Amino acid sequence: MKRTQPYLLVAFLTSILLYGCNVAKHLPAGEKLYVGTDFVLNTDSTITKDEKSRLTDQLTELARPRPNKQLFGFPYKVAMYYFIGEPKKEKGFRAGLRRRFGEAPVLASARGLTANSELMANVLENQGYFRSRVGGEFVDVNSYKTKARYTAQVPQRYLIDSVSFIGDSTQVARAMFNASPRTLLKAGDPFVLDVINTEKQRIADAVKQRGFYYFLPEYVAMLTDTAVGNHKVRFYVAIKPDIPAAAKVPYFIRNVNIFPNYTLRTARRDTNLTEAYQPPVANPADTSLSLRRFYIVDSARVFKPQLFNDVISLRPGRRYNSRAQDLSLSRLVNLGTFKYVRNRFEPVGRYGRDSALFDVNYYLTPLPRKSVRLEVSGNSRSNNLAGTLLTLSFIGRNFLGRAEQLTVNGTAGIDLQIGAAGRGVTNYRYGVDATLSFPRLVSPFTIRYDRRQILPKTNLSLGYELLQRDSLYNLSSFRASFGYAFRTSNRVEHSFNPLNVNFVHPFNEGPKFYEAVSDTNVAISGPYLRLDQDVLILSSIYTLNVTSLPNSNRKYSNRYTLNIEPAGNLAGLLVKYDDLDYKRIFGLPFSQFFRIDLDTRHYFQLNKSLVWANRFFGGVGIPYGNSVELPFVRQYFVGGANSVRAFRPRAVGPGTFSSESGKVLFQDGGGDVKLEVNTELRAKLGSIFQLATFIDAGNVWSYTDQTYYGPGSQFSKDFIKQLAIGGGIGLRLDLSYFLIRADLATPFQKPYLPEGQRWVLNQIDFGSRDWRRENLILNIAVGYPF
């Protein structure tokens, strides 16, 4: 039976192929299969080659319908469609099989040809190629296939000659004129309809920010004059004369009514303004405050009034501002305290001759004050540790009355090292941490910041973790931090922790630990002896994240992450050296170093199914004073599923040192300097599967000290010769919520081999079992490596 299976498979595939070759017989009479589009562009001599190529790509995207998928010119999905046949039931097995593997034939349509020609001509007109003409015809490929051929006559493009804003004495016209310096229409730029529409929206936004609540983009008139000559166009921008009266006047805020406990079930009670209270003002005798009124309906005083003063940017007595309104809503949503946020503006009559009044109502539905969550998850770490984690979380919202959030997590988990060829370590983790987050800056002194941005956060964190490394040793780690996180734009995020304390205490060394230290065959025992030391880190950490704006049409995107960490500076100034030339706090020597690193990522969308992803990481830690190297918990490492994938976790470096050169079973040799470059080509195979091919290179080095790892471990001018280089292929399974990947890699250059023998490409032998065992590394992880 087993011998017949391959023949059955070949026979099945052959039958589909033979059946598919008769696709023409199954097509409706007189119809042909539509297989694609060609373009012939007859352009003016002023149009460049690149511009012509761009127009071809743009017009190709407009062509409809999309042809059937083909493999080497064969419409295999159409063949499967006819091979499976017409199902008897709409939801039966055959119907599902046909939807999954088949595809109905896309037939040529003369009506579609005409519609496409008109659409393409309109698009060219909207791009400034006035009086363009597009015609189409079908060209037969063979007896049953045809494709559309479009011929476009593209004249010289029109450019902007000048832009004039026409105003009058009305307030709305003056508001428009004040927005004119930032116009998107620039002399010399091409005429583009999308830019014109964007300019209308920009003007409308600017006018709304000046109080004109009812003003819309369609109230802006764009008049053009193409009689200038030489393919130039003049723009005249004005307010249409027949806009509604309400759009011509600015609105002022009379009252701001806040309903922070609003629900549909108790709406009448929650919005009863007779129960509202007003926060006290600094100077009640000031008559200018007569209109500046906040009314809060919160009889239980669940929320402190200062919260809404911090969050809501609209102010009674001031002119309406659309940006302040958007900012207020964004802040309320991002507090994490309210489940639903909505608002309503109520006109309340005339305020004066040329303005009107609003009452602003905010309806806020709070989340539960307390919640508990139990989560069981799988995890994958950068050192190829994979396992499970049990997390019990408590969340206390509005903890101190101003939308503060207290989060307490208790964790327990186990990590197993995969892809380590039987030399892995099992870790058991137990921990508890608590974070109190304030939606404002908390400081003993005033810190000024741009109040037009998203509210900053102040975070206070405490945590403890116990790590048990299988028969090796235990590590207890206490950490505390106080810092700020804030955004200055949609692209830029800052995090600054002026106070960061980390205390690591190793204990309970096991038999494997002492076995490794005492083994005479171990190349270096120093790295293990260093684990028998307490580590105290007193540092400040600054992180800057810069990302591209989210845009699905963007061909290139990037991300930059900068980390800066000075440690032991202030303590070093205040504490004197002891008799052993160490500076100590509570009898413990504290680490002193300066650490800085940059992680940059660059993504190029080559086409709809192909992405070229790149990462560069460079970091250096400079130890001084009490430290001859970075503390173990701050060192850099290379190797593993998210690093140089052709080498086992943390198996690279420092420099030319190799953890595999001796019988060190659990080497975790890190470094003070790290360089790493990764490049990966990702190809989609349908909606679920992806393929990748990649090359990784990197290493770590000691900054100055060579005591533990010997010559060749210090960073030098020969660093390029000491890079670990490898590459391979990967298969990814995209399940929407998460991605599982398996990357198979092999080394190209091994830095620990003697110079002149490090390139090992000529030693690749997939047929050798010994070579595969030593050189093929399978990395299984969750998520992309970068």
C-alpha positions, 0 to 999 in steps of 0.5 A: 500500500505504501508503494502505491501512495506516490503513484496515486499522488502523481496520478491525481496531480496529472489528472488535474493538469490534464483536466486544467488543460481543457479550461477553454472547454469549460468557459462560456461560449464566446468568452475568453479568460482575462489574464492581465494588462499592458500599457502603451504610454505616449508621453510629452518630451518633458515627462521623465523616464521615472515619471513615466514608470510611476504613471504606468504603475499607478494606472496598472493598480487601477485596472479592474478586474484582477486576473486569476492567479497563474503558475508559469502561465497556467491558471491552476486555481481556475483548473481546480475550480472546474475539476472540483465541479459544481457543489450540490449544497452551498455549505457542503464539503465540495463547496468549501473545497472549491472556495479554498482551492478553486477560483472562478474564471475572470472573463474579459469584459468590453464594459470593463474596458470602457470603464477603466479607460474613463477612470484612468483618464480622470486620474491623469487629469487629477494629476495635472495632465490635462486633456489626457486620453486613454483607449483600450482594446483586447489582445488575444494571448492564445485561443482562450486567453486575452489581455487588455492593452491600454494606450494613453496620450499624456501631454505636458503636466501643469504646474502651479504658477501662484496662489492668492488668498482672497479675504474680506472683512468677515471674521471667518475670512480673516481666520482663513487668511491667517492660515495662508502662510502654511499653505500646501500649494507651492509655486512650481509644484505640479497640479494634484487634486489630492493636494488641493483637497488636503489643503481644503481640509487644512484650512478648515482645521485651522479655521475650526481651531479659531472657534468656527465650530460649523466650518467645513472643507467644502466651504472653501472655494478653489478657483483656477486660471489656466490662461497663464500660458506655458502649462501653468495654473493660478490658484485663488482661494476664498470662502464661498459666499453662500455658507450657512450663517452658523459657520461664519461666527466663532463660538465661545464656551459657556459651561463645561458639564462633566458626568464622570459616572454616566451609564445608560441605566442611570442616565437621568440621575447621572446627568442631573445638573441640580446635583452638580458642584463647582470646583473652588476658584483661586479668586472668587472676587474676580468678575472675569471668572463669571463665565469660567464654570466647570460643573461636575455631577459626582455626588460620591466625590469619586473623582477629584476635580483637579483631574478634569482641570488637567485633562480637559483643555476646553475652558469656559469663557474661551473660544472653541478650539477643535484641537483642544477638543480632540486633545481632551477626548484623547486624554480621557480615552488614554487615562485607562479609567473610563470605558466609554467617552463621548461629548456633545456641544449644545448651542445656548443662544447668542453671545454677542453680535458676531459670536455664539455660545456652547455648553460642552457636555462630557459623558464618561462611563467608568471602568470597574474600580478593581479587577483581577485577571489570571493569565496563562501564556507561552513565551519566547525569550531572546536567549532561546528560552521558551516556556510557560508563565502564570500571571495573576494581576490586580488592577486598581483604577482611580487609586487616589482619585485622579485616575491613578492606576495601581497594577500588581502582578504575581508571576510563576513560570518555567523556561526550557532552552530549545535549540541548545543541542542538549546543553540547555538550562531549565529556569524556574521564575517567581516574582511580584511587581507593583507599578503606580502610574500617575497621569501627570508629572509628579515632582517636588518642583514644577516641571513645565511641559507642552500642555498641547500634547498627550498627558505625561505619565509618572511611574513608580515601580517596585519588583522582586524576582527569584530565578532558580537555574537548574542545579546551578545557582539562584538569583534574587533580584530587587528593583525599584524605579521612579520616572516619567514617560511622555510623547511630544508627537505621534512619532516621538516618545520619551522615557526618563527614569532619574532613579533606578535601583537594581540589587542582584544577590546570587546564592545557593550554588548547586553541584553543577556550578561547582563542577564547572568551576573545579573542572580542569578541562574548563577553559576559563572559570572566571565567569562563574566565579563572578556570579558569586558576587552581589551587584548593586546598580544605582542609575538613571535611564533615558529612552527615546523612541522614534517611529514612522507615522502609521501609513499602510501605503508607505513603502519605507518605515523605520524605528529608532530606539536610543538608550542612555544609562549612567550609573554610580555617578552621584554616589561616586561623588558623595562616597569616599574610597575604603581601604580596599579602594572601593566605594561602598553603600551599606557595605556593598560596592556599587557599579559605575559605568556609562552605557549607551546603545542604538537600535535602528530598524528599517523596513522596505515594502518591495511589493504587496507580498515582499518585505525587506527588513533590516536591523542595526544595533550598536552599544557600548558600556564604559566601566570605571571606578568600582567596575572593570566591566559592566555588571552581568545584568547589564552586559550585551549578548549575541546568539539566539532566536532574536540575534545571530541565529546561526549560533546558540543562545549567548554562545558568541564572544566576547571577541574570539572567545568561544563557550564551545571551545572547552567543556563549559556547559552553561557559559553566559559570557557577555560583553561591554561592546556589541555590534549586530546587523541583521537583514531578512527578506520576508515573502507572504505565501497566502494569508497564513504562511510566510517564508524568509531568508536571512543573514545575521552578523554580530559579536560582543567584546570587553571594553578594556578587561581581558582577565576572564576571556583572554586575548582577543576578547577586547574590542579592537580595530580587527572587530570586523574579522571577529564578527560571527556571521550566519544565515538561513531560511525560515518558515512563519505561521501568521495566526493574526494574534501572534506569529510562530516562526522556525528559523534554520540557520548555519554559520558562515564565519566562526570568530573563535577559529584561528584567523584564516580559518574562520570562513566555513562556507566551504565546509557545508555538508548537508549529507554529514550527520556530524556536520548537521549536529554541530552547524544546523541551529533551529530557532523556534520563537514567537513573533518576528526577530525584529 
